[in-house]
Amino acid sequence: MSDASVGSVGTSYTNGQGTNETAASNSLLGKDAFLKILVTELANQNPLEPLDQSEFISQMAQFSQVEQVANIEDRLESLGQYMKFSSSAMVGSEISYADLEDGGIKTGTIQSVVFEADNIKVKIEDGVEISLDQITGFNK
C-alpha cells in the first residue's frame, strides 16, 4: 500500500473544504477503504517474503491518525452546536464590549444572537452586531 492513498484520505478529510457531512462521509469511507486494503495486503502477501514489520506498523499508525482526525471532527461539531445553544442564554444580558471603531469600551443589552457560517455574533439594542471575542464582560 502506498502512503499516497492514506495521505489523500487524510487530506480530503482535513482540508476544511466542503460540508461537515461530506468530511464525515470521506473519513468513514477512508477508514473502511484503508482496512480493506490492509486485509487484502495481508491475505495476498508472499509467504516467502512477508510484509515488512516496520511498513505494517507505519500503516497501522496512519490508520490510527485517520481515526483520531475523525473523532476530533465529531467533537468540534458537537462543540459548535453547544456554543450555538448556550449563546442564546445571553439574550437580555447587559455586556461590556470593545468598540472596534474608536477603541473604547461600551455597554449594551443583547437583543438577539446571529449565527453566521463560521462566527457567532450578538446584536445589541442599537442594532450593532458584536463578535463574541469583542465582549469584555457581563454586567449586572
N, C-alpha and C positions, 0 to 999 in steps of 0.2 A: 504494500500500500504506500502511496506517495504522500509526503507531507502536504502537497498542494490541495488534495481533496479535503483534508481536515482543516487546513487553513481557510479554504473557501467557505466551509460551513461556518467557522468562527467569524470570518469577515462579514458574510452576509447577515449574520446574526447581530454583530456588534457595531456595524457601520452607522446605525441610527436612522437609516432611510426607511421609509415605508411605515406602516402602522404597527402597533404593538401586536395585533393579531397575526400579521404577516411574519414578524420576527419570531413569535412563539411557534408558528407553524414551521418555519425554517429550522428552528432549533430542535423540535421534535423529530422532524424528518432527518436532520443531521445525525441525531443520536441513533436512530434506527438504522440509517444507512451505514454509519460507522460500525455498528455491531455486526451487521450482515457481512460487511467486507472483512472484518476481523475473523468471524467464524469461517467464512469461505477460505481465507488465507490459511487458517489452522487446519481445515479439513483437506485442503489440496496441497499441503506442503510435501516436499520430497522427504521421505523418511531418512534418506542417506545424507541430506543437507537440511536439517531442521531450521526453523526460523531463529534468527539471531536473538538471544535473550535481551540484549540492550535495545534492539529495534522494537521488540514486543513491549518492553517496559515504557519506551518512548510513546508508543501508540496508546497504551493504557493511560499514560499521563495526559495525552492530548484529549482523550475521551473524557477524562475527569474534568479538564478545563472547560470543555464544551458544556458539560452538565452543570458546572458551577456558574457559568455565564447565564444559563437558562434560569437557574434558581435566583440569581441576583436580579434578573429582569422581572421575574414574578414578584419579588419583594419590592422593587421600585414601583411597579404598577400599583401594588397594594398601598404603599406609602402615599402615592399621588392621590388615590381615592380617599384615603384617610384625611389628607390635607384639605381636599375639597369639602368633605363632610364637616371637619372641625372648623374651617374658616367661616362657615355660615353662623357659628355661635358668636362671632364678633359683631354681628349686626346690632346696632343700638349702643355699642361701646364708644366712649369718648377716647380718642387717641391723640398722642403727640407724634408728629411726623416731620421728617426733613424735607423742606421745600427745595426742590432742585433748581428753581429759578433764582431765588435770592440767597440760598444757602442757610436760611434761618430755620428755626423750629416753630411749627404752627400746630394748632389743635383743631379737631373737628370730630363730628359724630358719624360713625359708619352707617350709611343708609342701605348699602347693598354690597354684594360680593360679585365680582366679574371674573369668569373663568375664560382665559384665553388659551391658545394652543399649548404654550409652554410656561405660562405665567398665571398667577392669581393676583388680582388687584382688588382693592376696596374702593368704593365710591363714597365720598363724604357728602354732607348736606349741600354744599355749594356746587356739586357736580364734578369736582376734581377727582380723578382716579389716581390712586396711590398704590405703588407696588409694595408687597409685604416687606421687602427689605428696607423701605423708607420709614417704616413705623419704628419710632424710638421708644415708645412706652404706651401703656394704657392708664388712663386717668379714671378716678372715681367719680 
